[in-house]
Amino acid sequence: MKRTPRVKGRGLGQPTEYSPSREFRTVSMNEILSNNRGMALILTIMIVSLIVTLTLQFNASMRSDLEETANLRDGIKMSYVAKSGFSYALAVLSVDTEEGSVDALYDIWADSKTLSENAGSLFDDSRVELGISDQSARIQINQLVDENGEYDAVQKGLLTRFLLSTVFGLSSEEVDNIVDAIKDWIDGNSEVTRFGAEDTYYKTLEKPYACKNAPLEFKEELLLIRGITKELFYGTEERPGISNYLTTYGDGNININTADPLILRALSEDMDDGLVEEMVSYRDDEESDLSDPAWYKKLPGMGAVAVSDDLLTTSSTYFEVTSAGLRDDMAKRISGIVKRTEGKLETLSWKVE
């Protein structure tokens, strides 16, 4: 038998079998260069992709920064537009005083559309939404309690009749509870008034707090008082909220020329919807004399209506001014309470939204 020649292998000195079929191949320089070109192409594609990605990200970041800068610029501009509208409203209230002491809903300060158009005409690329509401036409909630911490009978009757309006859907028992709870929140003592509430109630809640025992600073504080729900305060689709008829400012006098029909209805137990319609129709006529708070007695059927002489006025002292500067989707709003006495204006509160 013919033996296959063996050659010694490297390593441990063991023989390695030689196979004639195994060949060694020489790689040419062209092949090496060809392979390097492929790797270079791949690297180039990867680098270009990375550069494109970084460029797109940079562009997006720059675009975002530009939009933020533009929004900041427009926001600042709209803030000044809103402030200008607020100043215009103050000027209107000041001029109105010079024209007379009687305030009515046909005065220019009560015309929101005209106010907005006049204020907006000052700007080429912005709009102004401006409104002035008479706080003296609302029920002034802090007047419910006198300086001795007792009920003011006239104010209590007004508030009670108002809350008993059918539009709010409250029972007489619920109204009594709410009115007593408001008194306890405002008066300076810790004694519970009939169906009211003091610390003995509020400190047992899941999130306890103390009864304020002081006048309300903002009407939203009413939401802390037992019996006043968000639905009652803000209203629902079916019912109005009480917040639009109440204020924490004022000396207790209601401007009969500007009060809402719901409040006119609450002025007296003798008042009904028909008489309220007569009052509204009369005061809407610019030819009517509204200088005397007792002008309502001239109307048919009003002879037997008894309204406290200390409750009514025909001039307003407190106003809420709301001004908004608008441009495209950008809006800045300012609201504030203004006190007007003897032609002088004082801003009592200020809020920027």
Sequence and secondary structure as in RCSB ss.txt:
>XXXX:A:sequence
MKRTPRVKGRGLGQPTEYSPSREFRTVSMNEILSNNRGMALILTIMIVSLIVTLTLQFNASMRSDLEETANLRDG
IKMSYVAKSGFSYALAVLSVDTEEGSVDALYDIWADSKTLSENAGSLFDDSRVELGISDQSARIQINQLVDENGE
YDAVQKGLLTRFLLSTVFGLSSEEVDNIVDAIKDWIDGNSEVTRFGAEDTYYKTLEKPYACKNAPLEFKEELLLI
RGITKELFYGTEERPGISNYLTTYGDGNININTADPLILRALSEDMDDGLVEEMVSYRDDEESDLSDPAWYKKLP
GMGAVAVSDDLLTTSSTYFEVTSAGLRDDMAKRISGIVKRTEGKLETLSWKVE
>XXXX:A:secstr
     EEE SSSS EEE  TT       HHHHHHHHHHHHHHHHHHHHHHHHHHHHHHHHHHHHHHHHHHHHHHH
HHHHHHHHHHHHHHHHHHHHHHHT S   TTSGGG HHHHHHHHHTT SS EEEEEEEEGGGSEEGGGGB TTSS
B HHHHHHHHHHHTSGGG   HHHHHHHHHHHHHHHSSS    TT   HHHHTTSSS      S  SSGGGGGGS
TT  HHHHHB SSSB GGGGEES SSS EETTT  HHHHHTT TT  HHHHHHHHHHHHSTTS  SSTTGGGGST
T TT    TTTEESS  EEEEEEEEEETTEEEEEEEEEEEETTEEEEEEEEE 
